[in-house]
Amino acid sequence: MPGDENVKKLIAVLAFPFATHASPLLSLVQRLSPAVPEARFIFFNTAKSNNAIFLEDDKRWDSIRPYNVSDGTPENYVSSGSPMEPIENFAKATPENFRTAMETVVEETGMGFSCIITDAFYWFAADMAQELQAPWVAFWTAGPRSVLLHLDTDLIRGNLKLSSGIDGKMLDFLPGFSGICATDIPPEITCGDLNSPMPRMLHKMGLMLPKATAVAINSFEEIDTAIVNLTNSRFKKFLNIGPLVLTLPDLKISDSEGCLQWLDKQKQESVAYISFGSTVMPPPHELEALAEALETSGFHFIWSIRGNPEEKLPKGFLERTKDKGIVVSWAPQLKILQHEATGAFITHCGWNSVLESIVGGVPMICRAFFGDQRLNMRTIENVWGVGTGIGDGEITKDGAMKALELVLSSEEGQYMRQKLEDLRKLAFDAVQSHGSSTANFETLTAVITK
């Protein structure tokens, strides 16, 4: 990679290439790039992830350069099909894969790195930053509550006494977590083999993250002021700079399957939008139960589902419901959630989806799967009161019908919408010129240009 005489700073960006981690980090860097015009950001990531998030025809981000690192897959490797295998292979390759790539860039450009920005998972960045004598900015891609839990992993494990199980136990011993069950917290903290790669990485992260020069998060302070006070007391700088979807240029969003045009013909707040994100898929019996609930209840819907819907949904469902809904392979989620016809969002409760639902003012029907999703669900339901869980943790026909009825047809659903309107206004205010997220972003810019 040749040098550039206009580039005065080289900033290393270290992405975590799984789930929806790399894309929000790229969004952050795209926001930072115009604010630091003298810098070039080198986006270190696996080839597969880089290829997925960098658009070939997008020339606006010349100051952001993707750089591929090893994904740790051994030669002649035969996968068993386990979704954890690629993560485990990658974890074994870090941090040497990043170190090697960064050294190569330094040799090619003749410049050293003046700052490192990483996914917060990368605990080893504390040592890297010390070696480089450069600031370390960690980006936490989930919500503010979950990062506090990882800081207190040892305290939680000690209090819950793992050997006796966690069912029915509460987190009342943690400030700000009264009413939250132990079963709602990320499983890597308390469950399974705590020495496997992910729990080990997250434990180390909790120990090292307070050393970061700054921790940035895609959230806004007003979403949960009590939790913000706690995070501010645990870090050197904890900077809420979101929602990022409100701060980036309005990108051209594809709607090849006509979702928005279809929504234009529907009544206000009458449609359920269904998407479980890009990583998880409910098991077949839950997909069938949800399809039956939609068909029986008669509510209108847009269902974004990966793969062939003919194979995944009950036989004849698409034909029988063609006047009530559409099933698509991809949907412009934010635009759908901002459409006045959308009245409910059936979601896996990933943090990005939660924020987009708040920005759109749409109550959530929650089916959480892993990571921080159950904690987000409990926060949505019990703390903010802007959504509901679906049944007893998994989708049943009866549970889905009750949830749809509650959100789309009851006074409680209207009350949720009123609360969301308040949250939505706070989110928009936070990114205005006088807002808290704007001020925090200016602080972040100062950190990386120091």
N, C-alpha and C positions, 0 to 999 in steps of 0.2 A: 504494500500500500504506500504509494509515494506521499511525500509530505506536501503541504500546501502553505505557501508563504502568508496567506491570510489567516491561518489557524494559529492562535496564540496559546490555546489550552487543549489538552487531550483528556477526555473524561471517559473512564471505563464504566460500562454498564453491564452488570452480570445478571442474566435472567435465569429463572427457574422454568424449564421448558415443558412443564406438565400442567394439566387442568387449565384454568384461566388465570395464569400468573404472568406469562410473558407479554400478553396483549395490553393489560393495564399498565405494566412498566413502560412499554413502548409509548402509550398515551401520555404518561408523565414526561418522558423525554421529549416527545413532540411538543408538549407545552413549554418545556424548559428551553428548547432550542432557540426560538426567536428572542428569548430573554437573555441569552448568553451567545450573541452572534459571533464572538471570537473563538468559540469552542467547537471542537468536533467530538461527537459522542460515538464511541465504538461499542456496538451492541453485541456482546458475547453471548452466544446461545447455540443450541444444537442446530444442525442444518435443517432438520425436519420442522422444528418450531419456527426458525427464521423464514423458511419458505412459506409457512402458513400465515405469518403476520405481516410480512413486507410485501407490498403490492408493486409489481414490476413497473407499472406505468405511472406510479406516484413520484413525481420529480420534486415535490415541495420540500423534501427533507434531505437535501444533499449533505447537510451537516451531521446526519445520522447514518452510520455505516454498519450494516450487519457483518458479523465476523463469526464463522462457525467454529465451535469447539467439539471435541470428541464426546459422543454420548455414552461411551464406556462399553459398548457392545463388543464382546470378544469375537475374534475371527472365527468363521465357520460355526457361529452360534446358532443353535436351534431352539427357538422359543417354545415354552410349554403353554403359552397363551395366557398366563397369569398377568393381569393388568399391573401388578406391582413389580414385575420383572424389569421393565425398562427403567423404572425409578431406582430400583436397587442397583442396577448396573451403572446408572449415572452417578448415584451417590458414592459408589466405590471409586469412580474416576475423579471426583472432586476432592480437593481444590486444584489438583495438579493439572487437569485439563485447562482450567482458567489461567493458571500461572504460565503454562507453556504458551498459550495463545497471546497473553499480554506481553510476554517477553519478545515474541515475534513481532508484534506491532511496534514496540519500542525500538527494536533493531531497524525495522523498515522505515519508520518515520524520523528516527533520531530525536524523538521527544519522549519525555516521561509523562506519566499520568499525574494530573494535578488534583484529581478527586476520583473516588469510586462510589458509584451508585449501584446498589444490589437489591435483589429480592431479600426481604428480611430473614428468610430461611438461612441465609449464608452467614452463619456464625463466624466462619473463618475470615471474614472480611475485616474483623477487628484487628487481627494480626497483619493482614495485608496493608491496611491503612497505616499501621504503626511503622511497618517497613518502608512504605512510600513517603512517610511524613505528610500524609494527605488526609483531608476529611473523608469520613465514611457516612454516606447517606443511605439508610435502609428504608425500603419501601414495603409497607405492610399492606397486602392486597385484600385482607379480610376486614371485619369490623373491629371497633375499638375494644369491645368487651373481651373478645377472644385473645387479644395480645396480652391482656392482664393475666389471664389464666395461665398462659405459657410462662410468664415471669414467675408465677407462684407454683410451678409444677411440683417441686419438692414438698412445699407446704400442703398442697392438696393431697398428694400421695400419702403423706404422713397422717393427715387428719382422717382420710377415708379408710385407712388400714385395709389395703387392697385385698388381703387374704380373706376378709369377711364379706367381700362384695360391696357394691355401691348402690344397689337398688333401694329406693326410698330415702336415700341420704340427701341432705340439702347442703348448699354452700354458704350457710349463714355465717360461717367463720370468716368469710371474705367480705370486706367492705364493698358495697354496691351489688352484691349477688344474692341477697335474701330473696327467697322465692324461686331460685334457680336450682334445679335438681342436678345431682351428680351425673345422672344418665344423659343430661343435655349437653355436657361439655365435650370438646373434641376427644374422641376415643384414644388418640395417641398419648393422652395424659395419664389415663388410668387403665386401659384395657389391652389385652393381648400380650404379645411378646414385646416388652418395653425396650429390649435391646436390638430390635430390628431397625433398619435404616431410618425410617421416617420418625418414629418416636425418639430415637437417639438424636437425630438432627434437630428436632423441635426442642428437646430438652437443652441441648447446647445453645440453641438460639436464645432461649429464655434467660440463660446465664450471661450471654455475651451482648445481647441487644442494648442494654443500658449503656454500653461503652460507645455506641454510635454517636457521632457528632450531632446527627438529627435523625429522627424517624418520621417519615412522611406517610400519610394515610389518605386513601380516597374516601374521605368522609367530611362532615362539617361539624363544628363544635356544638352547635345548637341542637343536634340530634339527640344528645344525651349529656347534659352539662355535668351531672354527677360523675359519670365515667371519665369525662374529659379532665376534670379536676384530679382524678386518681392517676390518669396517664401522665399528666403534666408533672406530677410529683415523683414519677418513677424514671423519667428520661431527662437528658440534658435539654433536648428540644423535641417536643411531640407536636407535629405540624399537620393539622387537618387542612387539606388543600382541595377538597372536592365539593360537590360531585364533579369528577373530571368530565363527564358527558356534557356538562353545561359550560365548560371552559375551552373546549376544542372547536375548531372550525366545523361548520355544518357540512359533513361529508356527504357525497352523493351516495345514497343508500339504494341498493337494488331491491326492487319489489316485483320480480319477474312473474310471481304467481298471483299478483293482483290483490294482495291482502287489504291494502288501504282503500282501493276502489270498492271492494266488497263491503268494508266497514262503513263507507259513506252512505250505504243504503240501509243501514241498521239503525234501530232506535238508540237514543242516548243511554249509556251505562247498561246495556242489555247483553253484551257479548262477553263470554269467558275466553280468555286467551290462555293457552296451555303450552308450556315449554319447560323441560327439565334440564336445560343447558346442554353443553357440548360434550360432557363427560359421562353422565349417568343416564341410565334408562331403567324405568321401573320393570320388575319382572312381568312375564306374560299375564299372570292372573290379575295383576293390578291394572295393566293396560285394558284388559277385558272389562274389569269392574268399572273403570272410569268411562269407557265407551258405553257401557250399559246405562250408567247414570246419566250421561249426556243425552242418550237416545230417549230414555224414559222421562226425564225431566222436561225435555223440549227446549232447553235453553240454547241460544245461538252460540257458536264457538268458532275459534280459529285454533287449530292444533298443529304446532310445529313439531314434526317427528322425524328423526333420522332413519334412513333405510326405507324399505318398501312397506308402506302402510297396509297394503293388501295382505302382507304376511304377518304383520304385527297386531292388527286389529281384527275383531270378530268378522266372520264371513258375512258379507252383505251390508256391513255397517256403513261404508262409504256411500253406497247407493241409497240406503234407507234415510240417511241424514243429509243428503245433498242440498235440500232446501233450507236446512238449519245451520250448516257449518261447512267449513273448508279445511282440508288437511293438506299441509304443505311440508316440503323438505327443509325449507329455510324461510324465515320471516324477519322483516325489519322491526325487531323487538321494541326498541325505544319509540319509534314512530307509532307502533300499534298501541303501546301503553299511554301515549300522549293523545290518542284519538278519543273524542268524546263518546264514541259508541262502546268503548271497552269498559266493562264494569267489574271484572274480576280477573285475577292472574293466578293460575294454578302453577306453582313454582317449586323448585328444589331448594330455594332459599339461599343460593349462592349470593355473596355480598354484592356483586355487580348487579344482579337481577333485583335485589332488594332496593338498591339505590335508584335503579331505573323505574321501579314501581312507585317509589316516593316521588320522583320527578314527574311521573305521569299522574299521580294522585289516584292510583288504582289499588283497592284492598287485595290482600294476598290470601290464597288458600294453599297451605303449606304441606308438602310431603318431603321432609328432609331425609338425606341419605348418609352423608359422612362429613368429616372435618368439622367446621364451625356451623354447619347448616342447622343442626338441632338447636344450638344456642341462638342463632338468628331467629328461628321459628318461635322459640320461647319469648324472645324480646319483642317480636312482632305482635304476639298474642297477649302476653301478660304485662309488658312494660309500656309499649306504645298503644296497644289496643287497635291496630290497623289491619288485622287479619285473623285467621283461625287455622289451627291444625286440622288435619283431615283424618278423622277416625282415631284409632289407637296406634298411630305410627305408620300404618300402611293403608293403601287405598282399598276401600270396600265400596260396593255400589251404594249402600245405605249411607255410609259416611260421606261420600262424594255428593250425593243428592242433598243431604242436610247442609253441607258447607255451601253449595251453590245457592240453595234457597236462602240461607242466612245472609250471604254477601249480596246477592242480586235482587232479593225480594223482601227483605225485612227492614224494620226501622234500625236495627243494630247495624246492618250494612250501610245505611245512610249515615249513621253516627261515625262509623269507621272512615267514611269518605270525608266527613267534616274534620276529623282529626288529621287525616292525610293532607287536607288542604292547608292546615296550619304548618305541618312538617314541610310540605312542598314550598310554601312561602319562605320558610326559614332557609331552605336549601338555595333558592334563587337569590335571596338577600345575601347569603354568605359569599357568593361569587361576584357580587357587584363591586364597584370600585372602592366602596367604603366597608366591604364585608370582611368577616373574620378569615375566610379562606384566602381571599386576595392578600390580606396582610401576611398570613402565614406563608403564602407562595413567595412573597417578596423576601421574607426571612430565609426561605429555602434557597432562593437565587443568590442571596448574599453569602450563604454557607458555601456554595459550590464555586463561587468566583473569588473567594477570599485568597 
